[in-house]
Amino acid sequence: MSIVEGFRRTLPLADHARGKRLAVTCQLKCANACLGPECNSSHNETFQEVASAALSRRALLGLGAAGAVAIAVGGLRGQTPLSGPGSSGIGGAGAAFARPVNGSLPFEAISPVNRFVDDFVVPSGYTWQPIIRWGDPLFSNAPAFDINAQSPAAQAVQFGYNSDYLDIVADPSGKTGVLVNNHEYCNPGIMFPPSSDPAELRRRGEIFKAAQGMSVVEITRKRTGAPWSYVVDGKRNRRITVETVFELTGPAAGSDLVKTAADPEGRWVHGTLGNCAGGTTPWGTILSGEENFNGYFAWAADTPAQRRYQSTASTSTETGWEKYDPRFDAHNPDYVNEPNRFGYIVEIDPQDPTSTPRKHTAMGRFKHEGANVIVGEDGRVVAYMGDDERNDYLYKFVSKNKISGSRKKNLELLSEGDLYVAKFKGNSTGEITGTGALPSDGLFDGSGTWEPLTQNGQSVVPGFTTEQVLVHTRLAADAVGATKMDRPEDVEPSPKTGKVYLALTNNSARSAATLDEANPVTGNRYGHVIELTETAGQSGTTFGWSILLLCGDPAVFANSYFAGFPKELVSPISCPDNVAFDSAGNLWISTDGAPSTIGYNDGLFLVPLEGAERGHVQQFLAVPREAETCGPVIHDKDGMVFVAVQHPGEGGSFAAPTSLFPDYGSAEPGDVPNAPRPSVVQVYRA
């Protein structure tokens, strides 16, 4: 069943939402971060200003591996692609998929799906089904979900709301495993009917606390390659909520900047907030990024440190927690530091439901989209992290100690190390026009440096203590002249090549005065993807870079760019958000914001990175109306793809839903026939 609404004239989006999301999503997810003044009011220069002399092409070639990237991209232009157009004839959306080496997911790209269609669409030969949905009980003492009879106690033992980061971690047998999922925020308007009763609103506030955080759920299947089912009362099942106790680790733990009346030690934090993307470590733990935590607090924003995370003062929040829980009222001197206890990378052990999750201050405090870890050549682990706000920065963390055969020791790796922020330089000074037109050398590319914020566990930023660097990380990054980027989202190193891929979702506020070669489009509505190559090893401090994709619909944005691949053959793509890799090293990109930019539902796209197919964007699936594609997880050797479907039907109301995903009118026990439910979905061969 699907809900399809014919085109109708709609009110225009507010300016702050244009080019990204529904206005209600902006309000609930990030507290209208783009509506007010920019948090980054620093005068950091752009590439063209910091580069006193442009790098020559010969200088770039001297960068070794980074130069090889540039040559490979340039050398492919004009070659005949390995696959041709399919039958749809819509911007190449039906282009046949060229099966990658060692890949197990042959498909023909789907046509883009109109933004008013409420369907989950997959390629011919594949089918889909949810593994678990908002409200599904994790334990036998939990009630079956009833959207009209929600309670805090029930939600605390049911699957949470608004699924984001996802991983499916199989046990050695391949027939059992664990599913881990973030729950980023709540939408009262489609979870509940309207109410103005203070007692009822407080009760709902407690449900919001229980609905957010994370879920750990055991899964099982009959054989490898078969679909998964979740296990009620699984031994590893766990809900992590806004009341779960976390331990602060690293140099800022115990400092005066994180102490409150309820925690005079400054070491124990209740809850995690705004959990967006994440990563899975080589030692099997899950990392989760605390992103838009600022919107959960009423605070004065009367100091430079506060304004760098919340540009304007607030006295109320969407959850209403500040009315009865004093720790969410940062105007209160006893809790002025409570916001300083959020904005970190969280680490949980999905194998041990009794373990205490931790927040790693050594990795810095900002609006973490997530963190993804790779083991460097020297044995130290390196985590890449984006700060998801317009004109904020790209970071990396390098552990002090090396990975070992001891899981116990590895669990401490992210507690000590060095923190860096990226500074980019372009090599086409004076040629960046803001239109997306390529410079004369045929590439947006250049070099960069990782500027240290801490080294050997100590601050190297003049005027900042170590604790200040790690709690007021944005201010420290401002001070070293980091490059302002177009909303850094997911950042992941390829497990095959070590190259790093950065999704920059968009920045409609990018002005002509602030253009640079890594952010080359004025009013960047569609976003882009950067390919970064470390030139001094994974833990080194220099890199080369080039833009892999300038996103958009080629039929509308003539200067869209797909690593030199013929743009008439690609699937339209906008607002790249999360990235992942398959076993062959192909890049997969999920999107968040396509409906408001190119008029299509968000989806999941494959992008080969090597050979003549490099840059050939092909759409694998589309999520339902007003939903965001999160996750994703690619188990191509199993023939399976997994995504988290966040905020389906976000623009509707409880009485008039705009999506019925995933139950679509079913009245079976546990189903919800007349409301959307964020869910984790598996896609496999029919």
HUSUL-V276836 format. One record per residue. RES is the residue in one letter. PHI is phi in whole degrees, 0 to 359 (999 if undefined). OMEGA is omega in radians with two decimals (* if undefined). Layout:
res: (RES/RES)
phi: (PHI/PHI)
omega: (OMEGA/OMEGA)
//
This chain:
res: (M/S/I/V/E/G/F/R/R/T/L/P/L/A/D/H/A/R/G/K/R/L/A/V/T/C/Q/L/K/C/A/N/A/C/L/G/P/E/C/N/S/S/H/N/E/T/F/Q/E/V/A/S/A/A/L/S/R/R/A/L/L/G/L/G/A/A/G/A/V/A/I/A/V/G/G/L/R/G/Q/T/P/L/S/G/P/G/S/S/G/I/G/G/A/G/A/A/F/A/R/P/V/N/G/S/L/P/F/E/A/I/S/P/V/N/R/F/V/D/D/F/V/V/P/S/G/Y/T/W/Q/P/I/I/R/W/G/D/P/L/F/S/N/A/P/A/F/D/I/N/A/Q/S/P/A/A/Q/A/V/Q/F/G/Y/N/S/D/Y/L/D/I/V/A/D/P/S/G/K/T/G/V/L/V/N/N/H/E/Y/C/N/P/G/I/M/F/P/P/S/S/D/P/A/E/L/R/R/R/G/E/I/F/K/A/A/Q/G/M/S/V/V/E/I/T/R/K/R/T/G/A/P/W/S/Y/V/V/D/G/K/R/N/R/R/I/T/V/E/T/V/F/E/L/T/G/P/A/A/G/S/D/L/V/K/T/A/A/D/P/E/G/R/W/V/H/G/T/L/G/N/C/A/G/G/T/T/P/W/G/T/I/L/S/G/E/E/N/F/N/G/Y/F/A/W/A/A/D/T/P/A/Q/R/R/Y/Q/S/T/A/S/T/S/T/E/T/G/W/E/K/Y/D/P/R/F/D/A/H/N/P/D/Y/V/N/E/P/N/R/F/G/Y/I/V/E/I/D/P/Q/D/P/T/S/T/P/R/K/H/T/A/M/G/R/F/K/H/E/G/A/N/V/I/V/G/E/D/G/R/V/V/A/Y/M/G/D/D/E/R/N/D/Y/L/Y/K/F/V/S/K/N/K/I/S/G/S/R/K/K/N/L/E/L/L/S/E/G/D/L/Y/V/A/K/F/K/G/N/S/T/G/E/I/T/G/T/G/A/L/P/S/D/G/L/F/D/G/S/G/T/W/E/P/L/T/Q/N/G/Q/S/V/V/P/G/F/T/T/E/Q/V/L/V/H/T/R/L/A/A/D/A/V/G/A/T/K/M/D/R/P/E/D/V/E/P/S/P/K/T/G/K/V/Y/L/A/L/T/N/N/S/A/R/S/A/A/T/L/D/E/A/N/P/V/T/G/N/R/Y/G/H/V/I/E/L/T/E/T/A/G/Q/S/G/T/T/F/G/W/S/I/L/L/L/C/G/D/P/A/V/F/A/N/S/Y/F/A/G/F/P/K/E/L/V/S/P/I/S/C/P/D/N/V/A/F/D/S/A/G/N/L/W/I/S/T/D/G/A/P/S/T/I/G/Y/N/D/G/L/F/L/V/P/L/E/G/A/E/R/G/H/V/Q/Q/F/L/A/V/P/R/E/A/E/T/C/G/P/V/I/H/D/K/D/G/M/V/F/V/A/V/Q/H/P/G/E/G/G/S/F/A/A/P/T/S/L/F/P/D/Y/G/S/A/E/P/G/D/V/P/N/A/P/R/P/S/V/V/Q/V/Y/R/A)
phi: (999/218/252/238/247/296/300/216/289/239/295/292/293/300/303/289/264/300/88/215/219/297/300/294/294/301/294/276/280/231/54/55/301/272/278/273/300/295/294/270/258/293/257/304/281/272/310/296/275/280/274/292/218/292/288/275/301/295/296/296/299/289/277/72/300/296/296/298/299/297/295/298/294/296/290/272/299/90/285/285/292/283/231/250/291/271/266/285/68/250/55/77/294/258/302/292/281/269/301/286/301/66/274/228/230/293/202/259/305/282/286/299/254/307/293/266/270/257/229/260/249/232/292/303/95/240/224/218/201/291/272/203/233/312/90/297/288/268/226/291/274/271/287/300/293/225/298/267/220/284/211/301/296/292/296/293/239/244/298/282/260/49/297/231/308/219/218/244/254/280/285/305/291/78/250/227/176/221/253/236/216/278/234/282/196/241/236/303/294/245/272/218/288/301/204/238/285/303/295/291/295/294/301/294/301/290/294/300/299/281/277/262/105/212/233/241/222/288/229/212/204/285/200/296/89/275/294/268/233/269/251/292/67/303/298/261/300/198/249/247/231/289/251/293/277/244/260/280/240/88/299/276/298/84/282/296/288/238/273/224/299/280/222/295/281/67/228/229/246/274/92/224/228/61/292/258/274/188/188/243/277/298/262/91/266/249/256/226/266/277/262/274/287/299/289/270/239/271/209/282/50/249/230/303/295/291/295/289/244/214/290/229/292/217/241/212/227/293/280/77/299/296/285/225/242/298/290/264/250/282/290/288/305/291/231/297/268/301/299/291/263/229/105/246/273/262/236/234/257/288/273/231/291/266/288/270/293/232/243/263/290/297/268/88/240/198/275/294/291/178/207/230/250/224/274/284/298/269/89/282/261/237/245/257/215/252/257/278/208/301/63/250/239/256/234/215/239/239/293/290/258/268/294/222/279/262/297/299/291/296/295/259/298/270/271/222/162/250/247/230/231/270/237/260/229/265/243/231/305/88/252/271/264/91/269/90/294/294/291/295/276/84/214/270/201/167/230/194/229/266/275/287/255/227/220/53/76/235/296/240/261/306/87/242/287/301/297/294/301/275/262/251/299/299/295/296/293/303/294/262/79/299/274/289/243/275/62/294/257/291/227/223/278/290/293/270/246/82/295/249/242/246/271/250/290/169/195/293/267/296/258/299/287/246/294/209/288/275/225/266/242/294/56/297/274/258/83/205/232/254/255/242/240/293/255/229/88/300/262/281/240/229/210/250/210/208/279/280/225/255/284/141/268/304/290/246/256/297/264/302/217/228/56/89/287/304/289/289/254/263/281/301/217/213/61/299/234/249/232/206/228/262/292/273/91/288/271/240/234/257/240/213/133/299/304/270/244/240/81/240/297/294/199/237/230/261/225/300/248/226/73/290/272/306/89/280/288/225/278/267/211/231/269/290/307/65/265/251/269/240/100/276/233/245/250/293/292/272/72/227/228/233/221/259/260/258/40/298/64/301/273/273/222/299/279/226/291/259/220/242/297/258/274/45/87/294/252/297/305/88/275/237/287/231/202/280/224/307/209/260/242/248/240/208/294/291)
omega: (3.07/3.05/3.14/3.14/3.10/-3.13/3.05/3.10/-3.14/3.07/-3.13/3.05/2.98/-3.07/-3.09/-3.14/-3.07/3.10/3.14/-2.93/2.90/3.13/-3.14/3.10/3.09/-3.10/-3.03/-3.03/-3.00/3.08/3.09/-3.08/-3.10/-3.10/-3.11/3.08/3.10/3.05/-3.12/3.11/3.14/3.12/3.11/-3.09/3.03/-3.09/-2.98/-3.14/-3.12/-3.14/-3.11/3.06/-3.11/3.03/3.06/3.06/3.14/3.12/3.12/3.12/3.11/3.13/3.05/-3.03/3.14/3.10/3.13/3.08/-3.10/-3.14/-3.12/-3.14/-3.09/-3.08/-3.10/-3.09/3.08/3.11/3.10/3.14/-3.11/3.13/-3.08/-3.09/3.07/-2.97/-3.01/3.11/3.14/3.08/-3.14/-3.03/3.12/-3.11/-3.08/-3.14/3.04/-3.02/-3.11/3.07/-3.14/3.13/-3.11/-3.10/3.08/3.12/2.96/-3.05/3.10/3.00/3.10/-3.02/3.14/-3.00/3.10/-3.10/-3.12/3.13/2.92/-2.95/3.13/-3.12/3.04/-3.13/3.13/3.04/-3.11/2.99/3.09/2.91/-3.10/-3.04/3.03/3.06/3.11/-3.07/3.09/-3.08/-3.08/3.08/3.10/3.12/2.96/-3.05/3.05/-3.06/3.14/-3.12/-3.13/3.08/3.09/-3.11/3.13/-3.09/3.14/3.12/3.06/3.11/-3.01/-3.01/3.01/-3.11/3.06/-3.07/-3.07/2.84/3.06/-3.05/-3.11/2.99/-3.10/-3.14/-3.06/-3.10/3.02/-3.14/-3.13/3.08/3.10/-3.04/3.01/3.03/-2.85/-3.06/-3.12/3.07/-3.10/-3.03/3.09/3.03/-3.01/2.97/-3.13/3.07/3.03/-3.12/-3.08/-3.13/3.13/3.13/3.08/3.12/3.11/3.09/3.09/3.05/3.11/3.11/-3.11/-3.07/-3.09/3.13/-3.09/3.00/2.99/-2.99/3.05/3.13/-3.12/3.06/-3.05/-3.10/3.09/-3.09/3.11/3.11/-3.12/2.92/3.12/-3.01/2.99/-3.11/3.03/-3.06/-3.13/-3.13/-3.09/2.93/3.03/-2.97/3.13/3.10/3.12/-3.13/3.09/3.03/2.98/3.08/3.02/-2.99/-3.10/3.12/3.14/-3.13/-3.14/-3.10/-3.08/3.12/3.06/3.13/-3.13/-3.12/-3.11/3.07/-3.09/-3.07/-3.04/-3.05/3.03/2.93/3.05/-2.99/3.01/-3.06/-3.03/3.13/-3.09/3.13/3.09/-3.06/3.07/3.11/2.93/3.05/-3.12/3.05/-3.14/-3.12/3.03/-3.00/-2.98/-3.12/-3.00/-3.07/-3.14/-3.06/2.84/-3.13/-2.95/-3.06/-3.06/3.04/3.08/-3.13/3.12/-3.09/3.13/3.10/3.11/-2.92/-3.11/-3.14/3.08/3.10/-3.14/3.14/3.11/-3.10/-3.08/-3.08/-3.07/-3.11/-3.09/3.10/-2.96/-3.09/3.10/3.04/-3.08/2.94/-3.13/-3.11/3.14/-3.06/3.13/3.13/-3.08/3.09/3.12/-3.11/3.11/-3.09/-3.08/2.92/-3.13/3.06/3.07/3.09/-3.07/-3.13/-3.06/-3.10/3.11/-3.08/3.09/3.09/-3.03/3.02/-3.00/-3.12/-3.13/-3.12/3.04/-3.14/3.03/-3.14/-3.07/2.92/3.13/3.06/3.13/-2.92/3.00/3.09/-3.12/-3.12/-3.12/3.10/3.05/3.14/-3.07/3.12/3.11/-2.99/3.05/3.07/-2.94/2.95/-3.11/3.11/2.98/-2.68/3.03/-3.09/2.87/3.14/3.10/-3.07/3.05/-3.04/-3.11/3.07/-3.08/3.08/-3.13/3.11/3.14/3.11/-3.13/3.12/3.12/-2.99/-3.06/3.13/-3.13/3.10/-3.08/-3.12/-3.10/3.02/-2.98/2.98/-3.08/2.99/3.07/3.14/-3.14/-3.10/3.12/-3.09/-3.09/-2.97/-3.08/-3.12/-3.01/3.09/-3.11/3.03/-2.98/3.13/3.03/-3.12/2.82/-3.06/-3.14/-3.11/3.13/3.10/3.00/-3.11/-3.07/2.98/3.00/3.01/-3.07/3.09/-3.10/3.11/2.98/3.12/-3.12/3.09/-3.13/2.93/3.11/-3.13/3.13/3.09/-3.00/3.09/3.11/-2.99/-3.12/3.12/3.12/3.12/3.04/-3.01/-3.13/3.01/3.11/-3.10/3.10/-3.04/-3.11/3.09/3.11/3.11/-3.07/3.09/-3.08/3.00/3.08/3.09/-3.12/-3.03/-3.05/3.06/-3.01/-3.09/-3.07/3.06/3.07/-2.85/3.04/3.04/-3.10/3.13/3.13/-3.06/3.12/-3.11/-3.07/3.14/2.94/-2.98/3.10/3.10/-2.83/-3.04/3.06/-3.14/-3.00/-3.09/-2.94/3.12/3.13/-3.11/3.13/3.02/-3.05/3.13/3.09/-3.07/3.08/-3.07/-3.05/-3.13/-3.12/-3.02/3.06/3.13/2.93/-3.09/2.96/3.08/3.11/-3.09/2.78/-2.94/3.12/3.03/-3.10/3.12/-3.11/-3.11/-3.02/-3.11/2.99/-2.97/-3.05/3.12/3.13/3.12/-3.13/-2.99/3.11/-3.11/-3.05/2.97/3.06/-3.12/-3.13/3.04/3.10/-3.02/3.14/3.12/3.12/-3.12/2.98/-3.04/3.12/3.14/3.06/3.10/3.02/-3.06/2.99/-3.00/3.13/3.09/-3.12/-3.11/-3.08/-3.12/-3.14/3.01/-3.13/3.04/3.08/-3.06/3.11/-2.99/3.03/3.10/3.01/-3.08/-3.08/3.06/-3.07/3.09/-3.12/3.12/-3.11/-3.12/-3.14/-3.08/-3.14/-3.13/3.02/3.10/-3.06/-3.06/3.04/3.13/3.05/3.10/-3.14/-3.02/-0.63/3.09/-3.08/3.05/-3.00/3.12/3.01/-3.05/-3.02/3.05/-3.13/3.02/2.97/3.14/-3.08/3.11/2.98/3.12/-3.06/-3.08/-3.14/3.08/3.13/-3.11/-3.08/-3.11/3.06/3.03/3.03/3.11/-0.03/-3.02/2.99/3.02/-3.13/3.11/3.09/3.13/-3.12/3.11/3.08/-3.01/-2.93/3.10/3.10/3.12/3.00/-2.98/2.94/-3.03/3.02/3.12/-3.08/-3.08/-3.11/*)
//
